[in-house]
Amino acid sequence: MAVEKVKEYFRGTGIEVIELPESSATVELAAEALHTEPDQIAKTLSFLVDGKPVLIVMAGMARVDNHKYKEYFHKKAMMIPHDQVEAYIGHAPGGVCPFAVKEDVTVYLDASLRCHEVVYPAAGSGNSAVRITLSQLEQYSGYQAWIDVTK
């Protein structure tokens, strides 16, 4: 199970995977379950760019700005089809996160996250999360770059 891979990934780091009794598969559900604001949920969206998987981690209430996305990637935004996400990323929808992903996945962090000191990304399942600072997110996500592709 992907959540077990994420737990192993964080073993010895001091970052604890939070497993919830209820679903945290959407921003709204995660915010309610974690008793935080929806914007503090770090949602991770999966795209294909030139046939390669890309993850963009952004603030919970942020939305992709198609113009900014196209300016950065030089392609129209194309999300990975729901039924193919796990094959490309290693995590199923609802649990997609930038940790313990397949080797060919490129991770980007969106500027929308910068208004928070602490965020809550998923941790490999639809009922898990981690509480993480932005510097820890940088350290453990293996991110390529900070980008600005949201409105």
DACORNOR-V339432 format. One line per field, one symbol per residue. psi: psi as a letter, one per 30 degrees, with the letter a starting at -180 (. if undefined). burial: # if it has 16 or more other C-alpha atoms within 10 Angstrom, else .. Layout:
BEGIN
psi: ???
burial: ???
END
This chain:
BEGIN
psi: keeeeeeeefkgffkkkjkkflkgfleeeeeeeghlkeffkjkjkklkjhgkkkkjklkeflkkjeeeeeeefglkkjlkkeffeeeeefklkfgklgkhllegkkkkkkffffgkeklillhflghllkkkleeeeeeffhlelkljgl.
burial: .##.###..#.....####...#########.##...############...##########.#...##.......#..#....##.##############...#########....###############.#..##.####..#####.
END
